[in-house]
């Protein structure tokens, strides 16, 4: 995901939804108060997703699959 | 259509509008009578005599010693709405009372609560302290708008329209071209839309009032507390200037633009506007300039929104709209208004 350089936060409550217009793009990044994030091109769909919390907001953080050299088992590593 | 939310505080007037004479204004389809008593308190009661519904604000109704006397049959009411005299008999009917409205006067605004008085919590009224702060000079006005209040909310939450509708006054190309950040605090009931233009053309509205020429840093931070109070924190500064870590901001000019968006009826709105500045405090020319120019800008909106009202009023419910990135804040406000309306019963439409 592309970075959002100017992530200003004006409101500080516990249940604040944030929408950043990603500079240089037509993309909007929705950040739910539960920390889930998703990019959209349509603000209506964006709001539908934000309001559906918690449905669809439990996506795990990005992962890479790594094959452990000492085992045949595939190991899932979470990117910090 | 977004109905008028009940159980809410609305700005009914500027403090300066209400003196020791009868004053009437319809708020959320309810005609309300105001006056200031000799002790300085503002009253708010129904503007209809309980007898035959004659408007108490209409001549020959009159104020006599802090009591209003109906000009039709002489029913007389005190500031609390209780009837104190009826014609031709000594018994005053128990139900002879004008409905009183919870009222709070603060920040040079008169707020009334529309809905169940038991739910009126004065602490929930949003503040605009600069409107009567000695550190600011304020110009203000109110324009009648023949359009539903939600159209004005849409208008004010998306300032990209400044570029097109208000060019030559407050609009420059950068307003529409600069991305926004939107935040919604569900618990506090606040929508915040931020647009920071770090290198922008200075529009005449700010060039002539601040004296800044050429390119500027222009920040617009909208703080909307549905349904009524809208604040635009406007910061104008030389390019490259930012506030100090301690919050001081000596190189910048600050303008607090305040709107109170008060429904008159389902299809008309009281468009209260105020511009408070922290510079040139005693300069009458700057005051006159800002007052005239902001009123012009407001009237440009009024003209556009009245056209829009006539269009949407004739369209079937559920007409198709298209929303894009600039509408993110407006969509947030609409959603919050609908949520408020769903929680509290909406004012029924009156013909």
Interface residues (C-beta under 8 A of the other chain):
Chain A: X6 X7 X8 X9 X10 X11 X13 X14 X15 X16 X17 X18 X19 X20 X21 X22 X23 X26 X28 X33 X42 X43 X44 X46 X47 X51
Chain B: X179 X180 X181 X182 X183 X184 X185 X186 X187 X188 X190 X192 X194 X196 X221 X323 X324 X325 X327 X328 X331 X332 X335
